[in-house]
């Protein structure tokens, strides 16, 4: 599959997560600071959410960003019934090929592509692609969410903005920080920038320390 994960598919999963949490469209829209109509357009695939809006939405619903790719109520890696880009050539061995993946396309042409063939409890491992001029938020707003993030720039350059200043990274450069620290990602260059991300949720980090 060479198509991106369609906005309708992202919206459908966000709608399912909202209804499963018992939240009404109006209450989530109010907390998000948008109209019910705008949220409905996102859920129906009419409007592509920005990275910032997506992070805010899943935060309100109490799930990780990886929820847009998979069902999150899993305890061990497995092939979900509705996932068609993952195979199991050997029992318990899951494989996803580059040709068969389906990255999620967000606002400004930003794409997220999950790198693990199946959900990993407490961990999100993905690739983000930022076209020239793209950012995680158009209005300059900062992202804030749970977990601890580690990013590695594969190609191009990305500027990571924080309240205290900014950090510019090029190919081969990496950074790590608590995701609760307000941050923003910007590609102010003239070429596409690609980065790999690992986000560990607090519960997973605590379990790793105990082990």
Secondary structure, 3 states (H helix, E strand, C coil): CCCCECHHHHHHHHHHHHHHCCCCHHHHHHHHCCCHHHHHHHHCCCCCCCHHHHHHHHHHHCCCHHHHCCCCCCCCCCCCCCCCCCEEEECCEEECCHHHCCCEECHHHCEEEECCCCCECCEEEEEEEECCCCECCCCCCCECCCCEEEEEEEECCEEEEECCEEEEECCCCEEEEECCCCEEEECCCCCCEEEEEEEECHHHHHHHHHC
